């Protein structure tokens, strides 16, 4: 279940062309783990923070998506072709 978040973080650390996404990948992975930890507890306080952390996770994911799409939309230099 955590494979997409782990793959995103691992890819940004090990693939050179994704190095710019390392910070956002790590933040998304940390928020994902926090979301699981908040959902696993039965105490009222962690459960009340669950929607707020979900909103943070969604925001980080959408910013990462926007960064990826902006990078994909840039023209490829002719010397690379």
N, C-alpha and C positions, 0 to 999 in steps of 0.2 A: 504494500500500500504506500510506502514511503519511497518507492523506486523513482518516480518522476522528480521529486525534490532532491533526492540523493544524486541522480544523474545530472540534474541541472548544476548543482554545486560542484560535483566531480568534474564535469565537462569544462566548467569555467576555470577550474584549477589546473587541469592537465592539457587542455587544448590551447595552443598559443593564440589562435585567432579569437578565442573567447575570453582572453585574460581581462578585458575591460568590463566583463560582467561578473567578475569574482565577488565584488562587494555585494551586489544585488543578489547573486546566487546564494551567498552565505547568509544574507539577511532572510531570504525566503525560506531557506532550510531551517534556520533557527526559529522563525515564526511558526513553521509547520510543526516542529518538535514541541514548541510551547503549546500549540493548539491541541496536540494529542495529550500532553500532560494535563492541561486544564480540563479536557473532556473526561479523562480517566478518574479524576477525583470526584468524591461524592459531597464534599463540603460546599456550602452555599457561596462563599466568596470566590473560589476559583471558577465555579460555574457561572457566576455573574460577569466575570472577565472574558469568558469564552467568546461572546459576540464581538466585543471590542478587538480582541486579538484576531478574530476572523476578518474583520474589516481591514486591519493592518496587513494581514496576509494577502487579501485581495488587492489592496493598493500596491504593495510591493510587486505582486505578480503582473499587474497591468502596466506598471512602469517598466518592468523588465521586458514585457511584450512590446511596448512602444519603442524601447531602445533597439531591440532586435529588428523590428520592422523598419525602423529608420535606417539602420545599418544595411539592411538588405536592399533598400531603395536607392542607395548611393550607387553611382555608375562605377563600373570596374575599370581601373586604369588600363590603357592599351598595352603597356609593357608587361603586364601580368599575363595577358592572353597570348 
